[in-house]
Amino acid sequence: MKKILVPTDFSDTAEHALKIAAQLAKKHDSEIYLLHMLELPLQLIDPVGGGSSQNLPESIFFMKLAHQRFAKLMARPFLKDIKVHETVMFHQAFEGIMEVSQEYKCDMIVMGSHGASGFKEMFIGSNTEKVVRTSTIPVLVIKNEHENFEVENFIFATDADINSKKTLEAAYDFSKLTESKFHILFINTPNNFITSTEVRERIENFVQDTTVKDYKIHIYNDVSVEKGILNFALKKEKTLIGIGTHGHKGLAHFFNGSISEDLVNHAKMPVVTFKIV
């Protein structure tokens, strides 16, 4: 993990995410790409194509203001001795994040979230959902401030689809980066109930021929997948929830609809997502 992308709107929540990224960067000798999107009207961004030249000074003003806010942020003690790249773009938030992550070949995105409303300024509407669901690299979503980001239990919630072995390995590798215990969690619901024996057989087949070696299997019964994941996670200390996503196709099998967005919105602990390939 050499390059970490951190989108920021300079809010407290975004700074919480940056603090986590800084801790990870120091631990793994990584660089941080700090990104701010200026979502300005088209006529301010492109005076030639959509407006007049008199609008150009206004766009320059917003750019300078962003750089001033960057300067204050870069002076934070927790960023000391970390290589941080300052990036400001005139772009829509979602498209800009994806573009920068690909351009600089980032290994992970760390971003903050207020919960159901997403980022107060930057991630409005479905931007958080889009980033989580479509990113080809892991997305770590942070809700609260963590002075010390310590993960004791990494809970990977899955339906054990054998076509998702690469995602399982990616989650396992991430648990090793955080030096945490790896838990494979299967949620049984009334509408999709299977026996514990069947679940264990499915998970053993899922793990077979992968790099996953040290793990614990958990089968938890609840009224829904989301509630099951959250209720189980509350029983563990210093927990990080991991989940796989299919991108535009939604989540595999019982991870359909808005389960990834629901987890990101409702979980009080950090959530990390992995693209199913």
WOURSUL-V524824 format. One record per backbone hydrogen bond with DSSP energy under -1.0 kcal/mol. NH is the residue of the N-H (numbers start at 1). CO is the residue of the C=O. If there is no record, write none. Layout:
nh & co
NH & CO
NH & CO
This chain:
nh & co
4 & 31
5 & 108
6 & 33
8 & 35
15 & 11
16 & 12
17 & 13
18 & 14
19 & 15
20 & 16
21 & 17
22 & 18
23 & 19
24 & 20
25 & 21
26 & 22
27 & 23
28 & 24
30 & 25
31 & 2
32 & 83
33 & 4
34 & 85
35 & 6
36 & 87
38 & 89
40 & 38
44 & 41
45 & 41
46 & 42
50 & 46
55 & 52
56 & 53
59 & 55
60 & 56
61 & 57
62 & 58
63 & 59
64 & 60
65 & 61
66 & 62
67 & 63
68 & 64
69 & 65
70 & 66
71 & 67
72 & 68
73 & 69
74 & 70
76 & 73
79 & 76
80 & 77
82 & 79
85 & 32
87 & 34
89 & 36
96 & 92
97 & 93
98 & 94
99 & 95
100 & 96
101 & 97
102 & 98
103 & 99
104 & 100
106 & 101
107 & 3
108 & 3
109 & 138
110 & 5
111 & 140
113 & 142
118 & 115
124 & 122
127 & 124
130 & 126
131 & 127
132 & 128
133 & 129
134 & 130
135 & 131
139 & 273
140 & 109
141 & 271
142 & 111
150 & 148
152 & 238
153 & 238
154 & 181
155 & 240
156 & 183
157 & 242
158 & 185
164 & 161
168 & 164
169 & 165
170 & 166
171 & 167
172 & 168
173 & 169
174 & 170
175 & 171
176 & 172
177 & 173
178 & 174
180 & 175
181 & 152
183 & 154
184 & 216
185 & 156
186 & 218
188 & 220
199 & 195
200 & 196
201 & 197
202 & 198
203 & 199
204 & 200
205 & 201
206 & 202
207 & 203
208 & 204
210 & 207
216 & 182
218 & 184
220 & 186
222 & 188
228 & 224
229 & 225
230 & 226
231 & 227
232 & 228
233 & 229
234 & 230
235 & 232
236 & 233
240 & 153
241 & 270
242 & 155
243 & 272
245 & 274
246 & 250
249 & 246
250 & 247
255 & 252
256 & 254
259 & 256
262 & 258
263 & 259
264 & 260
265 & 261
266 & 262
267 & 263
271 & 141
272 & 241
273 & 139
274 & 243
276 & 245
